[in-house]
Amino acid sequence: MIQLTRDRGRVPAAFSAVKRTENEALLLGQIAGGVFTFKSSIWKRAKTQIRAESGGKCAYCDAPTDVVAHGDVEHFRPKSVYWWLAYCYDNYLFACQICNQTHKGDNFPRAAVAMPAPTGPTPAGLAPDPIDAPGVKRFLTRCAAEKALLLDPYILDPEPLLKWVPDDTLREVQVEPRKKSGLGRTRAQTSIDGLGLNREELRFWRFRRYESLAVFRAVFETVTGSVRDLAETQLRRSMEGGSEYAGMARYFVRDEWGLGL
C-alpha cells in the first residue's frame, strides 16, 4: 500500500457541477422510503481515472489487479451504511475484488463516532463537488473526526505505518505494523486483518518480488560500472508508484537496507 493523490484536474464530469446535483437528486428521491437502489453505472465512470491514479494496482494490496483479481470502484465508506456517499467521488478508490468483497465488505471500523447521516426532507450537500476545494476540505474534516481504522491511501500515508518481514524458510513476506503502539499501530493491524493483506497468494508474490530486489541490492553494493548502474535503475523502478508492491520495495530499499535511493 502506498500513498495516492487525486488529480483534481482530471475529475470525471459525471461527479461535478450539474451532474453532481443530478446524482444527489437520485438519492433524495429515495430518502423518504429509506431504501436505496444505487446505480453502479454512475460510479463506474470514475474507474478509468482512479485506476490510473493507483497505477493499475489495488489501492489496498498494491498488487496489479490483472494478477490478483478483477479491479473495480470501491466505496471506502460502504454505501450500505453511508448511503449519501454512494456517488461521492472522494469516497472512491480502485481495489481488487478479493480485498474489497472477500475481506472488507461492508465493514468500516472506527475509533470515534460515525458522521451523522443527512436529515430533513431535502438535505443538501450529500457529497462535495470534487473540484470545490473548500467543500472537499470540509468533507475530509468530517471524515477525519471518525478516526477510521482502515487506511485510506488517499488520505493517510500508509508507508510510515507498515513494515515487511521476509521468511526465507517459508518463502513469504508478511506485512506487519511498524509502530509499537498508538492509533497508527491499530490502523495498520486493522487494515492488515480487515483487508486480508497477509493472505497466502500475497505472501507468495511479495516474496518473489523481494528475491529480485535482493539480487539487485547485492549487485548494487558489490559491483561497479554499468552493471551497478543497471541494478540501481531496477531498484528505482521498483519503487515507482506503478510498480507492483512498491510500498514493500520502498521499505527495503530505503529503510531496511538504507541504500540512499
N, C-alpha and C positions, 0 to 999 in steps of 0.2 A: 504494500500500500504506500503510495506516495501522495504528496500534496498536489491538488489540481486547482486550476484557475479558470473561472468562467470568462469567456471572451464576450464582453458586453457589446462589442461591435458586430457580433455575429449571431445575436439572438434571433431565432426564427420569428417571422412576423406573426405567426399564429398565437403568440403569447404576449403581445404588446398592443397598446393603444386600443383601437376598436375591437380587435379580435379578443383581447383580454376581457373586455366588457361583455362580449357575446358569451365567452366561456363562463363568466360569473352568472349570467342570466340563466344558463342551463342549470346551474346548481340551485339558484334561487327559485327556479320553477318547481323544484322537488323538495324544498326545505320544509314545507308545511307537513308533508307526509312522513318526513324523516327517513325515507327510503330513497337511496340514490342509485340511479342507473348511469354509471360512468361510461364515457365514450373513449375507448382506447385509441381511436383514430386521432384524437387531439394530442395526447402525449407522445404518440409515435412520431409526430412532427418534430420532436426535439431530438430524436435518436441520432441522426446524422451528425449534428453538432456536438452533442455530449460524447459520442463515440470518438470523434476526432480529438476532443479535449483530453480523453483518457488514453490516447494512443492506440485505440482498438483493443484495449485491455479492460478487464473487470476492475472497476474502481476499488473493489474490496480486496480481492485475492491477487491482483497485479499480474494475472495470467492472461495471455491472449484468448479472447473468447472463442476464436476458431479452434482452439485446442481443448479447453476445459468444458465448454458448454455454450449454447446459444446465448448471445447477449441481448439485453433489451433495456428499455427505460425503467428504472427502479425509482419508486417513491420512497425517499429516505424516511419521512414520516408517513406511515401507512395510511392510504386513503380510506381504509375501512374504519379508521379512528378519526383521522384528521380529514374529514370529507371536504372541507373548504380549501384544502391544499391539493386536491386531485389534479387541478390544472395549473398548479404553481410551478413555474419554470425553475425557481430556486430550490425546489424540493426534489429535483430530478438528478440522477446520476446514472451512468452506464454500468450495468452489472451483469454477471453471468447468472443463468437461471439456478445454478447449484447454490451459490451464495445467497441469492435473493429468495428463491422459492423453497428450496430444500431446507435451508438453515434459518435465514432471517424471518421470512414470512411476515406476519403482522406484529411481530414482537418489537417493542420500542421502549426499552428500559430507560429510566431517568433517575436522577438523584434529587430532583426537585419536582414541584407541582407542574402538571401539564398546562400549557397555554389554554385558555378557555375558548370554546367554540363561539363563533359569532352568533349573536342573538338578535331578536327583533324581526318584524315582518319583512324588512328589506335591508338586511345588513350590507354595508358597503366595504370595499377593500378586502375581499376574501383572500386575495393573494396580491403581492406587489407587482407593479409593472417592472419587469427585469431590467429596463433601461432607465428607470427612475431612481437615481442614486439615493435620495433621501428616503424614499419608500422602502427600498431594499434594506437600507441601514436600520430602519425601524423594525422591519420584519426580522432581521437577523438578531436584533437585540432581544426580541420576544423569544426567539429560538434559544438564544444563549441562556436565558433565565431558566429554562427547563433542565439544564445540565444533562443533556443527552449522554448516555453511557456507551452508545455506539459511535464510532469515529466517522464523521463526515469529512472526507478529504478535501472538500471544497472550503470547509470552514476551519478545520483544525489540522495543522501539520502532524501527520501520524509518525513521521520518521524519528523524532526525539523520544517517542513512547514505545518503540518496538525494537527488538533485537532478534538476531537469527542464530541458532545454535546447531551446528552440524554434528552428525554422528557418523563417523567413518565405518563403524561396525554395521549399523543398521542401514547405512547409506541413505540417509534422510536429513533434512534440515527442518527443525521446528522453529516456529516463531513464538517469542515469549515477551512479556512486559519488560521494558528496560528499567523502569523506575521501581524502587523497592516498596514504596507506599504512596498514599495520596490518591487524588482523583485521577491523575494521569495513569497510574497503575490499574485502577479499577476500570477505566475506559479501555485500556489496552486488553486486559483479560476478558472483559465482557465482549469486546469485538472479536477476539480470537475464538471464544467459545460460541458466541451467537451467530457468527458468520461461517463457522467451520473452517477456519484458516489453517488448521492442522490436520485436515483430512488427508487420507493416505496418498491420493494422487498428487496433491500439492507438495507434500513432504518429499515424494519421489522426484518430481520435476524440478523442485528447487535444488535438490542435491546434484542433479545433472548440470544445472547452471553453475552451482558452486564449484564443481570439479573443473569446469572450463575456466572459471575465474582464478582458481588456484594455480592452474597451469600458466596463465598469462602473468600472474603475480610472480611466479618463480622465474620466468623469462625476464620480466621487467627488473627484477632485483639482482640477476646474476649475469646477464648478457649485455653487451654494448652494441652500438651501431644501429643499423637499420632494423635488425630483428627486435631489439629493445623498443624502438620506435613503434613497430607494428604491435607489440604487446601493449604498449601504452594506449595506442589508438583503440584497441579492442576493449581495454578496461574502461576507457572514457565512454565508448559507445554503450557499454553495458549499463552505465548509469544514466543514460538519456531517458527522458520520460516515456518514449515509445518502446523501450526495450523491456522484454519480459523480466519480471521480478527485479525491477530497477531499484526498489527500496532495499532489497536484500543486497544487491550489488553495491549500493552506496554505503551500506553499513560495513561491509567487509573492507572495501577499498579505502574508505575514509576513516572509519572509526576503529575497526578491529586491526587492520594491517597498517594504517597510518601511512599510506603511500603518497599523500600530498597531491592527489589529482583532483 
